Amino acid sequence: MSEAWHAPYEKLSRQTITLHQCIRSLMEELEAVDWYRQRADDCEDPQLKAILLHNMREEMEHACMEMEWLRRNNADFAGQMDTYLYSEGDITEVEERAEAGGGRSDPSKV
């Protein structure tokens, strides 16, 4: 069970619980990436630093796997990812282009 429920657990759908499990796991993976990066920056031993960076990249792999699960299993996440991931130009203008019908793949709008 998670301590992060913001509504009574018994009122949550199985879909909401599963989504929560993925989101919490993703948060933990990203936190681990941050911890390993900080430790590597602070580490003076080259071999240990290499290990810490290796571990950081493993956590990135896990985070990306969970993001892909979110894309495949949640239409709202999929739509946002389709709009923003691998887009071109100013990230803050991507939404404006998408809403104007230009989407992210229209180079004339970049």
N, C-alpha and C positions, 0 to 999 in steps of 0.2 A: 504494500500500500504506500501511497505517496502522502507526504505532509502538505502537499501543495493544492489540495482540492479546494475550490472556491465555491462549491455548491455541494449539497448533500450527495455523498457517493451513490446512494441507492437511487437517486434521480438521474444519474448519468447513464447515457447509452453506452453499449459496448464499443461503438465506434468512437465516442468521445474518450473513453478510457484508453483505447488502443492508441489514438492520436496523442494523448497525454504521455503515454509511455515512450513514444518515439521522441516527442519534443523534449521531455526531461532527459532522455539519453543523449540527444543531440547537444543539449546545454552542457551536460557533463563532459562530453567529448571535446567541445570547444574550450571549456574551462581547463581541461587537461592539456590541450595545445598551448594555451597561454602559460600554464605553469611550467611545462617543459621548456618553452622558449625563454622564459625568464631565468630558469635555472641554468640553461645553456649559456646565456649571456653572462651570467655571474661566475661560471665555472672556469677555473684556470687550468684544469687537467685536460689535455687534448683528447684523450681516449674517452673519458667520461663525457666530455662535451659532445663528441660524435655519437655516443650512445643516447644521450638526452635528445639530440636532434633527430636521431632515428626514431625514437619513441614518439616524438612530437608528430612526425610524418605518419606514423601508424595511427595516431589519434585523428589526424586529418582524414585518413582513409575511412575510418569508422564514421566520422561526421558526414562525409560525402555519401557513404552508403545509406545513412539515415535520411539525408536530404533527398536522395533518389527514391527511397521508400515513400517519403512524403509526396513527392511529385506523382508517383504512380498510384497513390491511394487517397489523395485528397485533391479534388478539382480546384479548390481555391488556391492552394499552394502551387499547383501545376500552372494555373493561369498567371500568377505572379512571377513564377520562374520563367515562363515563356516570354514575359514582358521584359524582365530585367537581366536575367543571366545571359552572358555573352552578347550583350547589347553594345552598340557603338556610340561614341560621342559622350556628351555630358550626362552622367547618370541621373542627375536631377531633372533633366529634360525628357527622359525616356517616357515617363507617364504622359506628358503633354503630347508627345508624338503619337503614342499609342491611342490616346483618346481622340486625337484628330484624325485617326484612321491610317496614319503612316506606319504604325507598328515599329518594331525595332529593326526590321530588315530593309527599310526604305532608305537607301544612301542619300537621296536628295534631301532628306529631313535631318541628316546628321550634321 
